[in-house]
Each structure stands twice: as C-alpha cells, then as structure tokens.
Amino acid sequence: MDTQLIEMFVVLARRRSFTRAAEELGMPQPHLSRLIRRLEDIVGAELIDRSNRQIALTPAGEALLAEARSVLDQVNRALQRTTDAASREKRRLRVGYTAIYADLPLHHGILAFRRQHPDIALEFRAATGAEQADWLRSGELDVGLFQFINCDLTGLSWNPFTRLSFVLAIPEDWPFPSDRPVDLAQLATYPFVLSDRSLSPEIHDAQLAYCESAGFVPQVAAYGRERGELMLLAASGFGACFLFEQALRIRLDGVRQLVIAHPREDIFADCQIAWAAQRPEPVALDFIACLTRERRAPQTGRRGNRFEIEWVRP
C-alpha cells in the first residue's frame, strides 16, 4: 500500500475537513476525495462518515488511524536509519599508501585527524604509486601516500612528507663493525643485492650511482623487489643491499645494518602526500594538514654499539 495514501488519511482525520486537509497537503479538494476513495477501495471498507457537514471516522477509520500512526512512525524511522547509514558511508576518507609508508611515523597525524573528525571512517588501501595517481584522478581515492616513481602526476597536487637516505644491510659474518659508519669503497670487492630495475628504475640506478661514486661497479649477485626480500637475500649470504634508513629499526637474524660514511646528499627518496588538484574534499585537506603538521624527519644516532633511527620534528 502507498504510504502517501496513509499520510493523507491521517491529515484528513486530524483536520476533519476535506477542504482544510487539501490546503495543508497542497492539492485540490476533489483530488484528495478521489485518493481517499482509492484507499477505501484498497481496505474494502468506508473510512469516512460523510453524512454530516463535519466529517467523522467510521469504526473502520478509527481502527486504521490507530495503526496508521504506528506504521508511519516505523517508516520514518526506517528512512532515517537509511539516511544515516548513507551519510556514514559517504563520510569516509580513502587513503592509499605504498609499502615504504608502513614504517613512517604517520600515527601522530592520524591521531590528530581522528580527534578532529571522530565521525570520519578512515579506509586504507595498499597500492603502487601509479595506481594511487590513477585512483586520485578518478575519484576512487581521496589522499595518496607514495613516491613519485613512474607516476603520471597530471591533475594532482602534493606536499612533501619526509626524505629518506640509504643505509646498508650486510650478512652478519662480514668483517665490518656496526658501531661506526662504513666507507662504501670498502665493500668494492664484495657482492651486492640490488633492487630490481623493472620495479623501480630510479632506485636501482641510484644504487648503482652510489657505488660508482665510491669508485667501483658492484658485483651483482641477485636482485630483490621488496625490502623483505632484499634483507632475506642479505641474511642468506648473497651480498650487501641498500635499504632506506627506517630499516635501522628492523631486526632480522643473519643481517646487520650499517650507516654509510659521507653519504650522498643528492641520492634520496622523497615521500609525498598527494591529492586531486580539482575540487578536493575539505576533509581530505584536513587530513593532509594533520599529517604535514605532525610529520617527523629521520635522525640517525648511535645507541650502544648500534645505530638507531629516531623520528623527530624537522
């Protein structure tokens, strides 16, 4: 049954006049009369006693009125719940990230954003930088956290988050102390595990350039795609590998991490926060502001006989 007919019947029962009810409903009185007749046909009984000048409800009309208010209340509650659910579905922020961001100090900014927007649901998606750039342009993502490697940045805006430099991971039985920086040239006769060029030409070429600037071309024993694979290959004795400095916080049996003496300041990885340049959501800009306001920069220092990374405000 059409709930609009029920609503019209309730208004008529309250106003006790077709004329006044039609005015409240914003329709001609004859049209209201026809609709009430249709309702009576549906229920199979007369609802209105039209014998007097002021209309009255028949016993069937009284019975329907008692149930009608309950039905309309239920319908309104259901509609409100549906609207609230749709609103909650819309009030979400979709954030993409690459693997390198899992080790960055994002939690300061995320906590600040959650305090500011407790009603916003955060949805995190792991994806490559190129995927995130495409999703930002198509509206499938609100904020992206990635390095600008092999990415089309058309239509995007961005802010820097932090800058990472290289350190080394070596098999633990190699004769290099962990308590002081190592000169890269000292590893000229040792094998290396480099990043797979098909995954990231820029990082692979940067690692080659680092070795060449130290006066040697590395003996490449293997290639690895992700940090975990590189560290496993190093632990298995294949050779030394370059990692970004947040790896100093990771411990893996069979591997020691070394800080490079006289590091190349022109070889690094910039981590960025990106968003669609055209009509960004205000809540996305708030999230970006929280992350950039609370961002930390890596600082390497010695703790005991090891080097540790600490994230500090720049």
C-alpha positions, 0 to 999 in steps of 0.5 A: 500500500502507498504510504502517501495514501496513509499520510493523507488519511491521517491529515484528513482525520486530524483536520476533519475537513476535506477542504482544510486537509487539501490546503495543508497537503497542497492539492485540490479538494476533489483530488484528495476525495478521489485518493481517499476513495482509492484507499477505501477501495484498497481496505474494502471498507468506508473510512469516512462518515460523510453524512454530516457537514463535519466529517467523522471516522467510521469504526473502520477509520478509527481502527486504521488511524490507530495503526496508521500512526504506528506504521508511519512512525516505523517508516520514518524511522526506517528512512532515517536509519537509511539516511544515516547509514548513507551519510556514514558511508559517504563520510569516509576518507580513502587513503592509499599508501605504498609499502615504504609508508608502513614504517613512517611515523604517520600515527601522530597525524592520524591521531590528530585527524581522528580527534578532529573528525571522530565521525570520519571512517578512515579506509586504507588501501595498499597500492603502487604509486601509479595506481594511487595517481590513477585512483586520485584522478578518478575519484576512487581515492581521496589522499595518496601516500607514495613516491613519485616513481613512474607516476603520471602526476597530471591533475594532482597536487602534493606536499612533501612528507619526509626524505629518506637516505640509504643505509646498508644491510650486510650478512652478519659474518662480514668483517665490518663493525656496526658501531661506526659508519662504513666507507662504501669503497670498502665493500668494492670487492664484495657482492651486492643485492640490488633492487630490481630495475623493472620495479623501480628504475630510479632506485636501482640506478641510484644504487648503482650511482652510489657505488660508482661514486665510491669508485667501483661497479658492484658485483651483482649477485641477485636482485630483490623487489621488496625490502623483505626480500632484499634483507632475506637475500642479505641474511642468506649470504648473497651480498650487501643491499641498500635499504632506506634508513627506517630499516635501522629499526628492523631486526632480522637474524643473519643481517646487520645494518650499517650507516654509510660514511659521507653519504650522498646528499643528492641520492634520496627518496622523497615521500609525498602526500598527494591529492586531486588538484580539482575540487578536493574534499575539505576533509581530505585537506584536513587530513593532509594538514594533520599529517604535514603538521605532525610529520617527523624527519629521520635522525640517525644516532648511535645507541650502544654499539648500534645505530638507531633511527629516531623520528623527530620534528624537522 
